[in-house]
Amino acid sequence: MAYRNWLTAGAMCAIAVVAAAGGYFYTEKPTSADSQAMILPADPAPLVVVTKGGDRSFSIEVADTAAEREAGLMYRQDMADDHGMLFVFDVQQQVGFWMHNTPMPLDLIFVGQDGKIRAVKHGEPQSDAVISPGVPVRFVLELKAGTAARNGIEYGDLLRHPAVGTVSGPSMPPADNGDAPSGGGG
């Protein structure tokens, strides 16, 4: 009888530990696994794109962790015309994005470590096609589709933002360990 009570107590203790761990690791931020949009706080500093026609200012969310970059703008139904998401990578590298679970068409602006735009691409809603600039980049700015054209944002323009101006580290990643594209959903 004492053996059976010990097993019951051990099982109850294990359940309590699992429940406590689940509560500890629970996060309020929705992720792409939740089928809900991840909304990061707007960065206090505006992102400015220096174009031939003048400076263009945007309010942005900064996705600088692997989980934030993976979720990106997935499930986001709408976004203000002057708002976007800046993806910050640890090193300058080849990246690939897709629009899986992203209902909004987007402009994807690929930016080098020096803050200069290397390519402007367009993302189709819900597409699994990989969108890549074909050159190594350190940042990707996602805006509502058509925003780049309306604001004269093009190859060679310069981005100014504290996240862009303060990056350091190697400009290229260490030896390639696979062919999987980095980046994430729209």
Rosetta blueprint (number, residue, H / E / L):
1 M L
2 A H
3 Y H
4 R H
5 N H
6 W H
7 L H
8 T H
9 A H
10 G H
11 A H
12 M H
13 C H
14 A H
15 I H
16 A H
17 V H
18 V H
19 A H
20 A H
21 A H
22 G H
23 G H
24 Y H
25 F H
26 Y L
27 T L
28 E L
29 K L
30 P L
31 T L
32 S H
33 A H
34 D H
35 S L
36 Q L
37 A L
38 M L
39 I L
40 L L
41 P L
42 A E
43 D L
44 P L
45 A L
46 P L
47 L E
48 V E
49 V E
50 V E
51 T E
52 K L
53 G L
54 G E
55 D E
56 R E
57 S E
58 F E
59 S E
60 I E
61 E E
62 V E
63 A E
64 D L
65 T L
66 A H
67 A H
68 E H
69 R H
70 E H
71 A H
72 G L
73 L L
74 M L
75 Y L
76 R L
77 Q L
78 D L
79 M L
80 A L
81 D L
82 D L
83 H E
84 G E
85 M E
86 L E
87 F E
88 V E
89 F E
90 D E
91 V E
92 Q E
93 Q E
94 Q L
95 V L
96 G L
97 F E
98 W E
99 M L
100 H L
101 N L
102 T L
103 P L
104 M L
105 P L
106 L E
107 D E
108 L E
109 I E
110 F E
111 V E
112 G L
113 Q L
114 D L
115 G L
116 K E
117 I E
118 R E
119 A E
120 V E
121 K E
122 H E
123 G E
124 E L
125 P L
126 Q L
127 S L
128 D L
129 A L
130 V L
131 I E
132 S L
133 P L
134 G L
135 V L
136 P L
137 V E
138 R E
139 F E
140 V E
141 L E
142 E E
143 L E
144 K E
145 A L
146 G L
147 T H
148 A H
149 A H
150 R H
151 N L
152 G L
153 I L
154 E L
155 Y L
156 G L
157 D L
158 L E
159 L E
160 R E
161 H L
162 P H
163 A H
164 V H
165 G H
166 T L
167 V L
168 S L
169 G L
170 P L
171 S L
172 M L
173 P L
174 P L
175 A L
176 D L
177 N L
178 G L
179 D L
180 A L
181 P L
182 S L
183 G L
184 G L
185 G E
186 G L
